[in-house]
Every structure is written in structure tokens, then in C-alpha cells.
Amino acid sequence: MEDMSELPLEDVPGHLADVVGQREVVYITDADGHRLAAIVPPDVAVAGSAAVEALEDAADLAAAEASLAEPGENIGAADLWRELGV
């Protein structure tokens, strides 16, 4: 099978074994050519997961820094839990 980057959904059953063996991202498309999903090599999936995790960590850090910059008293978690009876 030649290298492919897009595969119509109706062709997937007959070509799935070939698609899985590709070392590139293969997009599954609908009848109009719109991308519905992608089959990616494992190394791409791992890299993508790591990138998403890093972005989430950065967003968490930014939210924490913004929270600490807000005016008012900073209350520690242990104090808050004690106050709430948790």
C-alpha cells in the first residue's frame, strides 16, 4: 500500500492493517473529506500526551500564581480544612 495521509471512513475496514503499519499520521475522513479521527504511530501519541500534560501543568501553575497575586490574606490548606472541619 502506498503512503497515505487520509483515508475515507468506508475504506478503513479493508485497509486497517495497512494503516496501522504506517509510520505517519493517517486521518480518517467522511464522505465530504472532513477529518473525523486520526491513527497515529505510538511515538507520536506519547509525544502528544507529554505535550498536553506539560500544557496542563503550565496552566495550573499560571492559575496558582494568579491566585497568589490576588489581594487578601493567604490561608494555608491545613488551616482551611480545619476551619471547614475536614
C-alpha positions as CSV (number, residue, x, y, z in Angstrom):
1,M,0.0,0.0,0.0
2,E,1.3,3.5,-0.9
3,D,1.9,6.1,1.8
4,M,-1.3,7.9,2.7
5,S,-2.3,10.7,4.9
6,E,-6.1,10.5,4.5
7,L,-8.4,7.5,4.2
8,P,-12.2,7.7,3.7
9,L,-14.1,6.1,6.5
10,E,-15.7,3.5,4.2
11,D,-12.2,2.3,3.2
12,V,-11.0,1.7,6.8
13,P,-12.1,-1.9,7.2
14,G,-10.3,-3.1,4.1
15,H,-7.1,-1.2,4.9
16,L,-6.8,-1.1,8.7
17,A,-3.9,-3.4,8.8
18,D,-2.0,-1.3,6.3
19,V,-2.9,1.9,8.0
20,V,-1.7,0.7,11.4
21,G,1.7,-0.1,9.8
22,Q,2.2,3.4,8.5
23,R,4.9,5.5,10.3
24,E,2.9,8.7,9.8
25,V,-0.4,10.1,10.9
26,V,-3.3,8.9,8.9
27,Y,-6.6,10.9,9.0
28,I,-9.9,9.1,8.7
29,T,-12.3,11.3,6.6
30,D,-16.0,11.4,6.0
31,A,-17.6,11.4,2.5
32,D,-17.0,15.2,2.2
33,G,-13.3,14.8,3.1
34,H,-13.6,16.3,6.6
35,R,-11.2,14.8,9.1
36,L,-13.0,12.7,11.7
37,A,-10.2,11.0,13.5
38,A,-6.5,10.1,13.2
39,I,-4.5,7.0,13.6
40,V,-1.0,7.9,14.9
41,P,2.2,6.0,15.4
42,P,2.9,5.2,19.1
43,D,5.8,7.6,19.4
44,V,3.6,10.4,18.1
45,A,0.9,9.5,20.7
46,V,3.5,9.5,23.5
47,A,4.9,12.9,22.4
48,G,1.4,14.3,22.1
49,S,0.4,13.1,25.6
50,A,3.6,14.6,27.1
51,A,2.9,17.9,25.4
52,V,-0.7,18.0,26.6
53,E,0.5,17.2,30.2
54,A,3.1,20.0,30.0
55,L,0.5,22.5,28.8
56,E,-1.9,21.4,31.6
57,D,0.9,21.8,34.2
58,A,1.7,25.3,32.8
59,A,-2.0,26.3,33.0
60,D,-2.2,25.0,36.6
61,L,1.0,27.0,37.6
62,A,-0.4,30.1,35.9
63,A,-3.7,29.8,37.8
64,A,-1.9,29.2,41.1
65,E,0.3,32.3,40.5
66,A,-2.7,34.4,39.6
67,S,-4.5,33.2,42.8
68,L,-1.5,34.1,45.0
69,A,-1.3,37.6,43.4
70,E,-4.9,38.3,44.4
71,P,-5.3,40.8,47.2
72,G,-6.3,39.5,50.6
73,E,-5.0,37.1,53.2
74,N,-3.4,33.9,52.1
75,I,-4.8,30.9,54.0
76,G,-2.9,27.6,54.1
77,A,-4.7,24.4,53.1
78,A,-4.4,22.9,56.6
79,D,-6.0,26.0,58.2
80,L,-8.8,26.0,55.6
81,W,-9.5,22.3,56.2
82,R,-9.5,22.8,60.0
83,E,-11.9,25.7,59.6
84,L,-14.2,23.6,57.4
85,G,-14.0,20.6,59.7
86,V,-12.5,18.4,57.0
